[in-house]
Amino acid sequence: MSWTEEKVAKLKELWGKGNTASQIAEIIGGISRNAVIGKAHRLNLSAKIKTRSSSNNQKNAKSVENENKSSRKSRRNRFKSLIIEKDFEPENPKQLEELDESVCKWPIGHPNENSFYFCGRKSLKDFSYCKLHLLYAFQPKGKKEDTNEKDEDVPHFIEKKIKSA
């Protein structure tokens, strides 16, 4: 099936009105839904996002949105509580053979170097890392937006790591 100028014009018109790909394929005739989707993509037509306008769905969407906001806040607060706490225990260098479930497995250095070791601090429950390395490994959602931190909020040993990097 080849796309003629009339079919392309009809596709653009129907797509703009919000018809589904199946409906457009049926109206134009002789083409499949996938052909309509492919041509719309090649023409860079805007993506279709259709939502159902029933009141139940709107109420459900609002409640899910509110739950997501509250879970985001709690997740962000959990990370902030780790950042505020500045009294991290000192590293307890461990070799691979000495690791168990209760110690931080954050690698320090390069494995080919003689000075390579693992952090060895006490790890948090259900994580492989200590509080400090958990901050490195898992950035909270929206962290890029929260980059306006004051220098006085950053612990001294983190400043050293930043400078040495």
FIVOSE-693265 format. One record per residue (C-alpha): residue in one letter; y, z, x; residue number from 1. Coordinates in pm, whole numbers, plus 50000, padded with zeros to 5 digits. Layout:
BEGIN
<site><aa>a</aa><v>Y</v><w>Z</w><u>X</u><i>NUM</i></site>
...
***
This chain:
BEGIN
<site><aa>m</aa><v>50000</v><w>50000</w><u>50000</u><i>1</i></site>
<site><aa>s</aa><v>50339</v><w>49908</w><u>50138</u><i>2</i></site>
<site><aa>w</aa><v>50664</v><w>50078</w><u>50054</u><i>3</i></site>
<site><aa>t</aa><v>50914</v><w>49837</w><u>49903</u><i>4</i></site>
<site><aa>e</aa><v>51283</v><w>49910</w><u>49882</u><i>5</i></site>
<site><aa>e</aa><v>51254</v><w>49970</w><u>49506</u><i>6</i></site>
<site><aa>k</aa><v>50972</v><w>50223</w><u>49554</u><i>7</i></site>
<site><aa>v</aa><v>51166</v><w>50404</w><u>49828</u><i>8</i></site>
<site><aa>a</aa><v>51477</v><w>50418</w><u>49607</u><i>9</i></site>
<site><aa>k</aa><v>51268</v><w>50551</w><u>49316</u><i>10</i></site>
<site><aa>l</aa><v>51108</v><w>50809</w><u>49550</u><i>11</i></site>
<site><aa>k</aa><v>51450</v><w>50930</w><u>49666</u><i>12</i></site>
<site><aa>e</aa><v>51577</v><w>50951</w><u>49309</u><i>13</i></site>
<site><aa>l</aa><v>51274</v><w>51139</w><u>49175</u><i>14</i></site>
<site><aa>w</aa><v>51258</v><w>51365</w><u>49482</u><i>15</i></site>
<site><aa>g</aa><v>51625</v><w>51456</w><u>49434</u><i>16</i></site>
<site><aa>k</aa><v>51559</v><w>51547</w><u>49072</u><i>17</i></site>
<site><aa>g</aa><v>51294</v><w>51797</w><u>49183</u><i>18</i></site>
<site><aa>n</aa><v>50980</v><w>51618</w><u>49070</u><i>19</i></site>
<site><aa>t</aa><v>50656</v><w>51712</w><u>49244</u><i>20</i></site>
<site><aa>a</aa><v>50481</v><w>51469</w><u>49477</u><i>21</i></site>
<site><aa>s</aa><v>50201</v><w>51428</w><u>49223</u><i>22</i></site>
<site><aa>q</aa><v>50448</v><w>51341</w><u>48948</u><i>23</i></site>
<site><aa>i</aa><v>50628</v><w>51091</w><u>49171</u><i>24</i></site>
<site><aa>a</aa><v>50299</v><w>50926</w><u>49270</u><i>25</i></site>
<site><aa>e</aa><v>50204</v><w>50895</w><u>48903</u><i>26</i></site>
<site><aa>i</aa><v>50544</v><w>50750</w><u>48802</u><i>27</i></site>
<site><aa>i</aa><v>50561</v><w>50497</w><u>49086</u><i>28</i></site>
<site><aa>g</aa><v>50191</v><w>50412</w><u>49051</u><i>29</i></site>
<site><aa>g</aa><v>49943</v><w>50281</w><u>49303</u><i>30</i></site>
<site><aa>i</aa><v>50012</v><w>50552</w><u>49561</u><i>31</i></site>
<site><aa>s</aa><v>49872</v><w>50895</w><u>49633</u><i>32</i></site>
<site><aa>r</aa><v>50042</v><w>51231</w><u>49641</u><i>33</i></site>
<site><aa>n</aa><v>49990</v><w>51246</w><u>50017</u><i>34</i></site>
<site><aa>a</aa><v>50156</v><w>50907</w><u>50060</u><i>35</i></site>
<site><aa>v</aa><v>50461</v><w>51038</w><u>49873</u><i>36</i></site>
<site><aa>i</aa><v>50472</v><w>51351</w><u>50089</u><i>37</i></site>
<site><aa>g</aa><v>50436</v><w>51148</w><u>50409</u><i>38</i></site>
<site><aa>k</aa><v>50710</v><w>50902</w><u>50313</u><i>39</i></site>
<site><aa>a</aa><v>50942</v><w>51186</w><u>50208</u><i>40</i></site>
<site><aa>h</aa><v>50883</v><w>51349</w><u>50545</u><i>41</i></site>
<site><aa>r</aa><v>50954</v><w>51026</w><u>50734</u><i>42</i></site>
<site><aa>l</aa><v>51273</v><w>50978</w><u>50530</u><i>43</i></site>
<site><aa>n</aa><v>51375</v><w>51336</w><u>50621</u><i>44</i></site>
<site><aa>l</aa><v>51417</v><w>51431</w><u>50256</u><i>45</i></site>
<site><aa>s</aa><v>51487</v><w>51801</w><u>50211</u><i>46</i></site>
<site><aa>a</aa><v>51188</v><w>52031</w><u>50175</u><i>47</i></site>
<site><aa>k</aa><v>51115</v><w>52130</w><u>49821</u><i>48</i></site>
<site><aa>i</aa><v>51110</v><w>52496</w><u>49737</u><i>49</i></site>
<site><aa>k</aa><v>51042</v><w>52548</w><u>49371</u><i>50</i></site>
<site><aa>t</aa><v>51015</v><w>52890</w><u>49219</u><i>51</i></site>
<site><aa>r</aa><v>50902</v><w>52973</w><u>48874</u><i>52</i></site>
<site><aa>s</aa><v>51181</v><w>53107</w><u>48661</u><i>53</i></site>
<site><aa>s</aa><v>50983</v><w>53350</w><u>48448</u><i>54</i></site>
<site><aa>s</aa><v>51136</v><w>53694</w><u>48424</u><i>55</i></site>
<site><aa>n</aa><v>50815</v><w>53863</w><u>48545</u><i>56</i></site>
<site><aa>n</aa><v>50811</v><w>53664</w><u>48866</u><i>57</i></site>
<site><aa>q</aa><v>51177</v><w>53742</w><u>48931</u><i>58</i></site>
<site><aa>k</aa><v>51114</v><w>54112</w><u>48880</u><i>59</i></site>
<site><aa>n</aa><v>50811</v><w>54100</w><u>49109</u><i>60</i></site>
<site><aa>a</aa><v>51005</v><w>53908</w><u>49373</u><i>61</i></site>
<site><aa>k</aa><v>51284</v><w>54167</w><u>49366</u><i>62</i></site>
<site><aa>s</aa><v>51041</v><w>54457</w><u>49399</u><i>63</i></site>
<site><aa>v</aa><v>50858</v><w>54286</w><u>49688</u><i>64</i></site>
<site><aa>e</aa><v>51195</v><w>54215</w><u>49852</u><i>65</i></site>
<site><aa>n</aa><v>51296</v><w>54581</w><u>49819</u><i>66</i></site>
<site><aa>e</aa><v>50962</v><w>54693</w><u>49964</u><i>67</i></site>
<site><aa>n</aa><v>51007</v><w>54457</w><u>50258</u><i>68</i></site>
<site><aa>k</aa><v>51355</v><w>54596</w><u>50327</u><i>69</i></site>
<site><aa>s</aa><v>51230</v><w>54954</w><u>50320</u><i>70</i></site>
<site><aa>s</aa><v>50933</v><w>54872</w><u>50544</u><i>71</i></site>
<site><aa>r</aa><v>51164</v><w>54694</w><u>50788</u><i>72</i></site>
<site><aa>k</aa><v>51388</v><w>54996</w><u>50803</u><i>73</i></site>
<site><aa>s</aa><v>51099</v><w>55231</w><u>50862</u><i>74</i></site>
<site><aa>r</aa><v>50955</v><w>55005</w><u>51134</u><i>75</i></site>
<site><aa>r</aa><v>51295</v><w>54980</w><u>51302</u><i>76</i></site>
<site><aa>n</aa><v>51344</v><w>55355</w><u>51275</u><i>77</i></site>
<site><aa>r</aa><v>51007</v><w>55416</w><u>51439</u><i>78</i></site>
<site><aa>f</aa><v>51112</v><w>55209</w><u>51739</u><i>79</i></site>
<site><aa>k</aa><v>51455</v><w>55371</w><u>51752</u><i>80</i></site>
<site><aa>s</aa><v>51293</v><w>55714</w><u>51760</u><i>81</i></site>
<site><aa>l</aa><v>51096</v><w>55603</w><u>52066</u><i>82</i></site>
<site><aa>i</aa><v>51413</v><w>55473</w><u>52234</u><i>83</i></site>
<site><aa>i</aa><v>51605</v><w>55794</w><u>52167</u><i>84</i></site>
<site><aa>e</aa><v>51335</v><w>56002</w><u>52331</u><i>85</i></site>
<site><aa>k</aa><v>51417</v><w>55984</w><u>52701</u><i>86</i></site>
<site><aa>d</aa><v>51175</v><w>56238</w><u>52844</u><i>87</i></site>
<site><aa>f</aa><v>50883</v><w>56010</w><u>52930</u><i>88</i></site>
<site><aa>e</aa><v>50609</v><w>56169</w><u>53137</u><i>89</i></site>
<site><aa>p</aa><v>50578</v><w>56037</w><u>53494</u><i>90</i></site>
<site><aa>e</aa><v>50337</v><w>55756</w><u>53574</u><i>91</i></site>
<site><aa>n</aa><v>49985</v><w>55856</w><u>53665</u><i>92</i></site>
<site><aa>p</aa><v>49859</v><w>55553</w><u>53866</u><i>93</i></site>
<site><aa>k</aa><v>49504</v><w>55455</w><u>53773</u><i>94</i></site>
<site><aa>q</aa><v>49268</v><w>55190</w><u>53900</u><i>95</i></site>
<site><aa>l</aa><v>49066</v><w>54973</w><u>53663</u><i>96</i></site>
<site><aa>e</aa><v>48757</v><w>55188</w><u>53697</u><i>97</i></site>
<site><aa>e</aa><v>48950</v><w>55502</w><u>53600</u><i>98</i></site>
<site><aa>l</aa><v>49084</v><w>55371</w><u>53266</u><i>99</i></site>
<site><aa>d</aa><v>48968</v><w>55518</w><u>52937</u><i>100</i></site>
<site><aa>e</aa><v>49095</v><w>55510</w><u>52578</u><i>101</i></site>
<site><aa>s</aa><v>49349</v><w>55787</w><u>52628</u><i>102</i></site>
<site><aa>v</aa><v>49557</v><w>55632</w><u>52908</u><i>103</i></site>
<site><aa>c</aa><v>49820</v><w>55357</w><u>52917</u><i>104</i></site>
<site><aa>k</aa><v>49676</v><w>55027</w><u>53036</u><i>105</i></site>
<site><aa>w</aa><v>50009</v><w>54863</w><u>53130</u><i>106</i></site>
<site><aa>p</aa><v>49958</v><w>54675</w><u>53458</u><i>107</i></site>
<site><aa>i</aa><v>50204</v><w>54747</w><u>53740</u><i>108</i></site>
<site><aa>g</aa><v>50235</v><w>54477</w><u>54005</u><i>109</i></site>
<site><aa>h</aa><v>50014</v><w>54173</w><u>54058</u><i>110</i></site>
<site><aa>p</aa><v>49634</v><w>54202</w><u>54052</u><i>111</i></site>
<site><aa>n</aa><v>49606</v><w>54029</w><u>54393</u><i>112</i></site>
<site><aa>e</aa><v>49819</v><w>54296</w><u>54562</u><i>113</i></site>
<site><aa>n</aa><v>49675</v><w>54611</w><u>54718</u><i>114</i></site>
<site><aa>s</aa><v>49940</v><w>54823</w><u>54543</u><i>115</i></site>
<site><aa>f</aa><v>49833</v><w>54707</w><u>54195</u><i>116</i></site>
<site><aa>y</aa><v>49761</v><w>54984</w><u>53943</u><i>117</i></site>
<site><aa>f</aa><v>49784</v><w>55074</w><u>53574</u><i>118</i></site>
<site><aa>c</aa><v>50048</v><w>55309</w><u>53430</u><i>119</i></site>
<site><aa>g</aa><v>49807</v><w>55591</w><u>53341</u><i>120</i></site>
<site><aa>r</aa><v>50040</v><w>55788</w><u>53110</u><i>121</i></site>
<site><aa>k</aa><v>49894</v><w>55924</w><u>52787</u><i>122</i></site>
<site><aa>s</aa><v>49874</v><w>55636</w><u>52536</u><i>123</i></site>
<site><aa>l</aa><v>49982</v><w>55664</w><u>52174</u><i>124</i></site>
<site><aa>k</aa><v>49718</v><w>55687</w><u>51905</u><i>125</i></site>
<site><aa>d</aa><v>49584</v><w>55341</w><u>51805</u><i>126</i></site>
<site><aa>f</aa><v>49770</v><w>55171</w><u>52094</u><i>127</i></site>
<site><aa>s</aa><v>49678</v><w>55079</w><u>52450</u><i>128</i></site>
<site><aa>y</aa><v>50018</v><w>55173</w><u>52590</u><i>129</i></site>
<site><aa>c</aa><v>50240</v><w>55476</w><u>52641</u><i>130</i></site>
<site><aa>k</aa><v>50571</v><w>55513</w><u>52456</u><i>131</i></site>
<site><aa>l</aa><v>50773</v><w>55332</w><u>52722</u><i>132</i></site>
<site><aa>h</aa><v>50543</v><w>55033</w><u>52759</u><i>133</i></site>
<site><aa>l</aa><v>50499</v><w>55011</w><u>52384</u><i>134</i></site>
<site><aa>l</aa><v>50873</v><w>54939</w><u>52372</u><i>135</i></site>
<site><aa>y</aa><v>50824</v><w>54653</w><u>52616</u><i>136</i></site>
<site><aa>a</aa><v>50517</v><w>54512</w><u>52445</u><i>137</i></site>
<site><aa>f</aa><v>50620</v><w>54532</w><u>52079</u><i>138</i></site>
<site><aa>q</aa><v>50976</v><w>54435</w><u>51994</u><i>139</i></site>
<site><aa>p</aa><v>51080</v><w>54529</w><u>51640</u><i>140</i></site>
<site><aa>k</aa><v>51174</v><w>54251</w><u>51401</u><i>141</i></site>
<site><aa>g</aa><v>51542</v><w>54164</w><u>51428</u><i>142</i></site>
<site><aa>k</aa><v>51565</v><w>54301</w><u>51783</u><i>143</i></site>
<site><aa>k</aa><v>51777</v><w>54003</w><u>51893</u><i>144</i></site>
<site><aa>e</aa><v>52041</v><w>54109</w><u>51641</u><i>145</i></site>
<site><aa>d</aa><v>52050</v><w>54464</w><u>51780</u><i>146</i></site>
<site><aa>t</aa><v>52138</v><w>54372</w><u>52138</u><i>147</i></site>
<site><aa>n</aa><v>52474</v><w>54552</w><u>52133</u><i>148</i></site>
<site><aa>e</aa><v>52350</v><w>54870</w><u>52299</u><i>149</i></site>
<site><aa>k</aa><v>52573</v><w>55098</w><u>52502</u><i>150</i></site>
<site><aa>d</aa><v>52489</v><w>55150</w><u>52871</u><i>151</i></site>
<site><aa>e</aa><v>52480</v><w>55527</w><u>52818</u><i>152</i></site>
<site><aa>d</aa><v>52194</v><w>55487</w><u>52567</u><i>153</i></site>
<site><aa>v</aa><v>51966</v><w>55327</w><u>52829</u><i>154</i></site>
<site><aa>p</aa><v>51769</v><w>55576</w><u>53040</u><i>155</i></site>
<site><aa>h</aa><v>51835</v><w>55562</w><u>53413</u><i>156</i></site>
<site><aa>f</aa><v>51481</v><w>55456</w><u>53510</u><i>157</i></site>
<site><aa>i</aa><v>51498</v><w>55160</w><u>53269</u><i>158</i></site>
<site><aa>e</aa><v>51827</v><w>55053</w><u>53431</u><i>159</i></site>
<site><aa>k</aa><v>51648</v><w>55055</w><u>53767</u><i>160</i></site>
<site><aa>k</aa><v>51368</v><w>54837</w><u>53629</u><i>161</i></site>
<site><aa>i</aa><v>51622</v><w>54595</w><u>53483</u><i>162</i></site>
<site><aa>k</aa><v>51807</v><w>54568</w><u>53814</u><i>163</i></site>
<site><aa>s</aa><v>51487</v><w>54517</w><u>54014</u><i>164</i></site>
<site><aa>a</aa><v>51359</v><w>54244</w><u>53781</u><i>165</i></site>
***
